[in-house]
Amino acid sequence: MIEKMQHFYGFTSTPFGRNLAPGMLHRHAAHGEAVARIGWCVAERRIGVITGEVGAGKTVAVRAALSTLDKSRYTIIYLPNPTVGVRGIHHQVVAALGGQPLVHHATLVPQTADALATEQAERGRTPVLVIDEAHLLDQAQLESIRMLTNHDMDSTSPFACLLVGQPTLRRRMKMGALAALDQRIGLRYAMPPMTPDETGSYLRHHLGLAGRSDTLFSDDAAALIHQTSRGYPRAVNNLALQALVAAFADDKTIVDESSARIAVTEVTAE
């Protein structure tokens, strides 16, 4: 079905895919702002909190920002699953830096701090710890991350840390029990959705990557996709691809509002 649709519309690849190289990403305002702020946070070795609704493009922005880093000067430690507990986070950090994690928690904690400091001081590479789905971190995990930033009598941190998650993360940081961590946050950015114009540009951009530079989505179809997706890129991707399939099934050369409405029904149906 997808291959026939690609041939019908003259695509060189399936549009609205997820596996795009950083240089191919659509650079709407929120994406560009996030990338710039993340770059500053990493350079200053600070803790950053990047939040947004599901599908807002948080991880995509982080990936784009990290892709610009000099690999000889930075070591990326990406933790996609924060539900491993305090010990699990320390274990993964040590392993990512080439160490053999110690068994006992009392020795694993200083081993982790030493590994981060050594990477920066002796190897000349700044560790960048990225924790995705960080809204799932519990209080003990968040406190352990704060403790790792204690270095050189609390004057500097040997690493940068990006906590990436849903809006509940930002609200949790304001809890009194996490006040010490909240005071160390150097970057806070809540990613907003795309505007209607940006959604239209987003659609054209992805169609262009797939080999179509002309108009394929009608203005009404693009408006409906924006309204339903609320301007969040992942939802736009899903709706746009389903609208293309619906238009192809009806042998239409243009994705019109009726095709977009079919997509909305299919994607939002319970």
C-alpha positions in Angstrom: 0.0 0.0 0.0 2.7 2.5 1.0 4.9 1.6 -1.9 2.0 2.1 -4.4 1.2 5.4 -2.7 4.8 6.6 -3.1 4.7 5.7 -6.8 1.3 7.4 -7.3 2.5 10.7 -5.8 6.0 10.5 -7.2 7.7 10.3 -3.8 11.3 9.2 -3.6 10.7 8.1 0.0 7.9 7.9 2.5 7.2 11.4 3.8 6.7 12.3 7.5 9.2 9.7 8.7 11.0 9.9 12.1 14.5 8.9 11.1 15.8 12.1 9.7 19.3 13.4 9.9 19.6 16.5 12.1 20.3 18.7 9.1 17.0 17.6 7.5 14.8 18.6 10.4 12.2 21.4 10.1 13.5 24.4 11.9 10.4 26.1 13.2 10.7 28.7 16.0 10.3 26.4 19.0 12.8 23.9 17.6 15.4 26.6 16.9 15.0 28.2 20.3 15.4 24.8 22.1 18.5 24.0 20.1 20.1 27.3 20.9 19.3 27.1 24.6 20.5 23.5 24.9 23.8 24.5 23.2 24.3 27.2 25.9 23.4 24.8 28.7 26.0 22.2 27.5 28.7 24.8 27.0 28.2 26.2 30.5 27.9 22.7 32.1 24.6 23.4 33.7 21.4 21.5 34.4 18.7 22.1 31.9 15.0 21.2 32.0 13.3 20.8 28.6 9.6 20.2 28.8 6.7 19.9 26.4 3.6 17.9 25.6 3.8 14.5 24.1 5.1 14.8 20.5 6.2 18.4 20.9 9.7 17.6 19.5 11.7 17.7 22.7 13.9 14.7 22.0 14.3 15.8 18.3 15.6 19.2 19.5 18.0 17.6 21.9 19.3 15.3 19.2 19.7 18.2 16.8 21.6 20.3 19.4 23.9 17.4 20.4 24.7 16.6 16.8 26.6 19.9 16.5 28.9 19.1 19.4 32.6 18.3 18.7 32.8 14.5 19.5 36.4 15.0 20.7 35.3 17.5 23.4 32.0 16.0 24.6 30.8 12.5 25.7 27.1 12.0 25.3 25.4 9.7 27.9 21.8 9.1 26.9 19.4 7.4 29.3 16.0 6.7 27.6 14.5 4.8 30.6 14.7 6.6 34.0 12.7 3.9 35.8 15.9 2.0 36.6 16.2 3.6 40.1 19.0 5.6 41.6 21.5 2.7 41.4 20.5 2.1 37.8 21.3 5.6 36.8 24.7 5.5 38.4 25.4 2.1 36.9 24.6 3.3 33.4 26.7 6.5 33.7 29.8 4.5 34.9 29.4 1.9 32.1 28.9 4.6 29.5 32.2 6.2 30.6 34.0 2.8 30.2 34.1 1.8 33.8 33.0 -1.4 35.6 30.2 -0.4 38.0 30.8 -1.4 41.6 28.3 -3.6 43.3 27.5 -1.7 46.5 25.6 1.6 46.3 27.9 3.2 48.9 30.9 2.8 46.6 29.0 3.2 43.3 28.0 6.8 44.0 31.5 8.2 44.5 32.7 6.0 41.6 30.1 7.8 39.4 31.2 11.2 40.5 34.9 10.3 40.0 34.1 9.0 36.5 32.4 12.2 35.5 35.1 14.4 36.9 37.9 12.3 35.3 36.2 12.4 31.9 36.3 16.2 32.0 39.6 16.9 33.8 41.9 14.2 32.4 40.4 13.3 29.1 39.3 16.8 28.2 35.8 15.7 27.3 32.7 17.2 29.0 30.1 14.5 29.8 26.6 15.4 28.7 24.0 13.4 30.6 20.6 13.3 28.9 17.7 11.7 30.7 14.6 11.3 28.6 11.1 10.8 30.0 12.5 12.6 33.1 9.0 13.3 34.5 9.2 9.6 35.6 12.1 10.3 37.9 11.3 9.9 41.6 12.5 12.3 44.3 15.5 10.1 45.2 16.7 10.0 41.6 16.4 13.8 41.2 18.3 14.3 44.4 21.0 11.9 43.4 21.5 13.9 40.2 21.9 17.1 42.2 24.5 15.5 44.4 26.5 14.5 41.3 26.8 18.2 40.4 28.6 18.9 43.7 32.2 19.4 42.7 35.2 21.6 43.6 33.5 22.8 46.8 30.2 23.2 44.9 31.7 25.9 42.6 31.6 24.0 39.3 30.1 20.9 37.8 32.2 18.5 35.6 29.2 17.7 33.4 26.1 19.1 31.8 22.7 17.4 32.4 19.5 17.7 30.4 16.3 16.5 31.9 13.7 16.0 29.1 10.1 15.3 29.9 6.4 16.3 30.0 5.1 19.4 31.8 4.7 17.6 35.1 8.5 17.6 35.4 8.5 21.4 35.5 5.8 21.5 38.2 7.5 18.9 40.3 10.7 21.0 40.4 8.8 23.6 42.4 8.1 21.2 45.2 9.8 22.3 48.4 11.6 18.9 48.8 13.4 19.7 45.5 14.3 23.3 46.2 18.1 22.6 46.2 17.9 21.1 42.8 15.5 23.8 41.5 18.0 26.4 42.5 20.7 24.8 40.3 18.6 24.7 37.1 20.4 26.9 34.6 17.9 26.4 31.7 14.2 26.0 31.7 12.4 25.8 28.3 8.8 24.7 27.7 8.4 23.9 24.0 5.3 25.4 22.5 3.4 23.9 19.5 3.8 25.2 16.0 1.7 28.0 14.7 -0.7 27.4 11.8 1.8 28.9 9.3 4.6 26.7 10.8 2.4 23.6 10.4 1.9 24.5 6.7 5.6 25.0 6.3 6.3 21.7 8.1 4.1 19.8 5.7 5.8 21.4 2.7 9.2 20.7 4.2 8.6 17.0 4.7 6.9 16.6 1.3 10.0 18.3 -0.3 12.3 15.8 1.5 10.2 13.1 -0.2 10.5 14.6 -3.6 7.5 16.8 -4.0 8.1 20.6 -4.2 4.6 21.5 -5.4 1.4 21.9 -3.5 -0.1 18.6 -2.3 -2.2 19.5 0.7 -5.0 22.0 0.2 -5.2 24.9 2.6 -8.3 23.5 4.2 -6.6 20.1 4.8 -3.5 21.7 6.3 -5.8 23.9 8.6 -7.7 20.8 9.8 -4.5 18.9 10.4 -3.1 21.8 12.5 -6.3 22.2 14.4 -6.5 18.5 15.3 -2.8 18.1 16.1 -2.7 21.4 18.0 0.6 22.0 16.1 2.6 19.2 17.7 4.9 17.6 15.1 4.4 14.0 15.9 0.6 14.3 15.6 1.0 16.3 12.4 3.1 13.4 11.0 0.5 10.8 11.9 -2.4 12.8 10.5 -0.6 13.9 7.3 0.4 10.3 6.5 -3.1 9.0 7.1 -4.6 11.8 5.0 -2.2 10.9 2.1 -3.4 7.2 2.4 -7.0 8.3 2.3 -6.4 10.6 -0.7 -4.6 7.7 -2.5 -7.4 5.3 -1.8 -9.9 7.8 -3.4 -7.5 8.3 -6.4 -7.0 12.0 -5.6 -4.0 13.9 -6.7 -4.5 16.5 -4.0 -5.1 15.9 -0.3 -8.2 17.8 0.4 -10.2 18.5 3.5 -12.3 15.4 3.1 -9.2 13.2 3.0 -7.9 15.0 6.1 -11.2 14.5 7.9 -11.0 10.8 7.2 -7.5 10.8 8.7 -8.7 12.7 11.8 -11.5 10.1 12.3 -9.1 7.2 12.0 -6.3 8.6 14.2 -8.6 10.0 17.0 -11.0 7.0 17.1 -11.0 5.2 20.4 
